[in-house]
Amino acid sequence: MTPVPAPDLDTIVSLAKRRGFVFPSAEIYGGFANAYDYGPLGVEMKRNIRDAWWRFMVRERDDVVGVDAALITNPRVWVASGHVANFTDPLVDCRKCQQRFRADHLEEGAYGPVQRDANGNIVCPNDGGELTEPRQFNMMFKTQVGPVASDDNVAYLPPETAQGIFMNFENVLQSMRRKLPFGIAQTRVSFRNEITPGKFVFRTLEFEQMEMEYFCKPGTDLEWYRYWVEERLRWYTDVIGIDRARLRLREHEKEELSHYSAGTTDIEYLFPWGWGELEGVADRTDYDLKAHAAQSGKPITYFDEETNEHIVPFVVEPAAGLTRTLAVALLDAYDEETDDKGETRVVLRLRPNVAPVKVAVLPLSKNEALRPAARRVYDLLRPLWMTQYDETQSIGRRYRRQDEIGTPICVTVDFQTVGEKGEAGDDAVTIRERDSMQQLRVPIGALADALRERLPGC
Ligand code: GAP
C-alpha cells in the first residue's frame, strides 16, 4: 500500500504558531531565515522527546552513559574530525542578483521549479541569471575567543555533538570502569550555516541533536550497526508513535557517505515534500579516535583483557535530530474529523508521553459554585502531570482546543460533582478521552490512579 504523506506543511506551521508550539524568530524585525523559537507547548514537547530518547538510550540500558560536553572548545578538535576541511556544501552564485544557492538543493527544486537555459544548464530561480560553478563552502559558524579578533583565537560552534563524546572517551572509560561494548550519549544544540530557507524546523541554523557513540571491538561494528538501525526505528514507532508506513530505511550510496563513514542508513520520513532524513545511523569505524590521537599526539586506546592488546575501538553512531523529530511528531499526529453536524474536529493524536499537556481541568461553566472543586482537582494533578486549567467559552469549544494541542485527557467538574439546590455532590468528575471521546465518571479520590493508567510513560 502506498503510504499517505503527512498533511501540508502550512497547516502545521500555522497550528504551531497559533497554539504556542513554534514561533518564527524575531518576527517584529521581519523574522530570520531558518531560525525559530519554541513556545510554551513546544518547549514541553521538546523536553518530552528528549526525555523519551534518554530513557530509551541511557536509563533503560546498562551499557550506555551520558555526558554534556562544552560547546566551544579547542578548534583542533574540528581540524582532527575533518570538519574544517570536509564539512562543506557546494554553493553557486547568480551573476545577476548575486544571491547564493546550494547546488544540490537547486537540483532538488528546493527553491521552486527548476529552470534551465537553452543549453539545459540550471539558472537562477529568482531572475533566470547565469550561475557560477559550484564552490565548496564550510557550514561551521566561526567565532573568536578572547578580546582580540585574530586567526589565532578562532573557535567553532559545534555542527554535531559527537566530537564532545570522543573528547571524553578516555575520561568515561576510566571514571566509569567500562568494558567494550558501551555507549556514550549526549543531547545538545548544534549549529550549521544552512542557506536554503523554508521547511519550518526541518532545517535550521541551530537545532538540537540526540547522539550516541557506541564503542565496540573491531570486527563487531557491522553487527552493532544493524542492531542500532532496528533499535532506532523501533523508538520512532513504539515510543514516539510515528506511523510505520511513513518511515523507511535508506542505505547511503558510496559517493554519498560522510568523510568518516563506512556505511550509513538514514531513517527517513514521508514529509509533505517527499522522503527526508530524520536520523542517520553510521558506522564511523575507528576514524575519529585515530584522527584525534594523530592530531593530539596522544594514543587513544582500550586495553582488551581477552587478547592482552591495546586496540582502537570502532564506533557506531545513531544521530537523531530532536527538533526534526518534533516536526515529524506534529505532522504525523495531525488529523481532521467531521462530526454528524458537519463540523470539523482537528486532533493531534500525539502519544501521551509526547503530548505537551497531559490533562486539562475544565469546569463545566464559569459558575462560581464549580470553581473551588475545579481548582482542587487542578492542584491535585498539577504536581503529577503537565496540566492546564481552562474555564473560558463553552465546554465543547474547550474540548476542541485541547484536541487541537493533543491533550489526551480532559477532566470536567460539573454540578453533579459539587451538588446543587441543597443536594450533596458525588465528589466525582468526568474524564473524557481525546481519541475515542468516551466519557467516564471517576471519584476525585481515584482520579490520579485512573489517569496514571491512561497516561503510560508520563
Ligand atoms: N554526528 C552525525 C551527524 O551530525 P547528520 O546526519 O548530519 O549526522 C544528524 O545529523 C541529524 O541531525 C539529522 O538526521 C537531522 O535529524 C538533524 N539535523 C541535521 N542538520 C539539521 C538542521 N540544519 N536542522 C535541523 N535538524 C538537523
Residues whose N, C-alpha, C, O or C-beta is under 5 A from the ligand:
A	BS01	GAP	P159 E160 A162 R192 E194 V201 F202 R203 T204 F207 Q209 E277 L278 E279 G280 A319 A320 G321 R324
